Amino acid sequence: MDAKIKEYIAMIKEKAISVGKAAGKKADDVAKQAKLNIKIFDTNTEIDAIYKDLGRLVYDVHAGEEVSNETIDSLLTSIDSKKELIIDLKAELADLKNSVVCPCCGKENVKDYAFCPACGTKLECEEECPCDVECPCEEECPEDKESCEAECPCEVECPEDKESCEEKCPCEEECCEEEKK
């Protein structure tokens, strides 16, 4: 065979392997997401059963029967722990989906959002802000953005109006903090 054809076939083979690996990773992520959704559903079902038991106890108290506070406290503690588990599972699910859950309303948002579009709550970044990394152009927050040949690794534009830095700069860059003082 011609050398170019062999090279072309090798390139196609490499691409097919790469696509296969990516598809396998995606399928694995989808399976993990499904398992997490099932755990969340099951935990919510368990909470509903506890609510039902708690309702019976409240009615028993209303009917004059004696119910220990320890029993009620035990059920309430169980509900609290299961709700915390659901929060953890949803956070794990959001991480798999590369998103973040609003702590106020629970809506799933894109990780890059600074505020929740549903309720307006500021979304806190759980990861360390990458702005501690020096800009590859070795200039701190240049006034003339055109002079910076490479993009800053934090992907946050240096705001021209540094007065409004709090609104525009979620990373609280040092250069912006110095300008505000």
N, C-alpha and C positions, 0 to 999 in steps of 0.2 A: 504494500500500500504506500501511497504517497505520504510523506512526512507531515504535510499540512493536514491531511485527513486524520492521521493518527493523533496529532495534536488536538484537533477539533473534537475527536471522540473522547480523548482524555479529559478535555475541558467539560464536555457534556456529562461525563461520568462523575466528575468532581461536583458539578452543580446538582446532579441528581442526588448524590449522597448528602450534600448540604441541605437540600430541600427536604429530604427524608428525615434528617435529624431535627430540623426545625418543626416539621409536622409531628414528629414523635414528642417533642418537648411541649408543643401546644396541646396535644392530646392528653399528655400527663397533667398539665395545668388544668385542663377542663375536668378531668377525673377528680383531681384534688378539690376543685371548686364544688363539684357535685357532692362529694363526701362532706365538705364543710356545710353546704346548704342542708343536707340531710341531718347533720348533727344539730344545726340551729333549729330545724323543724322539730326534731325529737325533743330537744330541750324545751322549746315552747309548749309542746304537748305535755311534758312533765309539769311545767309551771301551771298549765290549765288544770291538771289533776290536783295539784296542791291547792289552787284557788278553790276548787270544789270542796276539798276536805276542810279548808278554812271556813268556807261558807256554812258547812254543816255544823262546825263547832260554834260559830256565831249564833246560829239558830238554836243550838242546844242551850247556850247561855240564855238566849231570849226565852226559851221554854222552861227555864228554871233549873236545868241540869247543871251539875258542877263540872267545870272544865278547868284543868290546871293551866296556869300561865305558861308553864314550861312547854306544854304541848303546842300552844299558839306560837310562842317564841321560836320553837324548833321549826315550825312550818314557815314562819316569816324569814328566818335565817336561811332556810333551804331555798326560798324564792330569791332572796338577795344573791346567794351564791350562784344560782342558775342564771340570773340576769347578768352577773359579771362574766360568767362563762360565755354567754351569748355575745357580749361586747368583745371579748377576746377572739371568739370565732369570727365575728364580723370584721375585726381588724385584720385577722389573718387572711380572710377572704379578700378584703380590700387590697392587701399587699400583693396577693396573687394577681389581682386584676390591675395592679399598678394605679390604685386610686386611694383616696382617703375618705373616711366617714366623718361627717360633721358631728362634733360632740354635743351640739345643741339639738338639732332636729333629726339626726341620724341619716341624712341623705348622703348617698355616695357621690363623691366629686372627683374630678381629675386632680392628680397630685399637684399639678402646677398652679391650681387656683389658690389665691391668697384669701378669698372670702367665699363662703357658701352662697351660691346664687339663690337658694331657696329661702334662707333666713337672714343672710348677711353676717353671720358669725365669722370672725377671723379664724381661719384654719391654721392650726399650728403644725409646723413641720416637725415630724418625729425624728428625722435624721439630723445629724449635725449639718449645719449650713456649710456648703462647699466654698463660701466666700473667703474662708480663712486661707484658701489656696491663692498664691500670688497669681496675678494676671500674667499670661505668657508673654505679653508685650513689655512686661516689667515697668509699666507705668501705673500709678495709682489713679484710678478714676479720672482719666484725661478730660480736660475741658473740650478739646478738639477730638471727638470720637472718631473722626475720619483717620486720625493718625495711628490708631490702634489696628494693626494688621490682623491680629488673631482675635478670636472671640474670647471673652472672659469665661472661664470654666463654670462660673455660677449662672451664666446666661441671664444675668440681670443687667439691664441697661443702666448706665450711669445717668441719673436724671439731670437734665439741664437746670431745672428749677429745684435747687437743693432745699428750698424752704418746704417743699411738699415731699421730701424724701421719705418720711414715714409712710405715706400712702403708696408711693411707687416702689420703694426698696424693701421687700420683705426680709432681706438678709441683714439689714442694719449694718451696712458696710462701714468700716472705720472712717473712710474718707468722707462719707456723708455725715457721720456723727460729728466729725471735727468741724465741718462747715456750719452745722446747726448751732454750735457753741459760740 
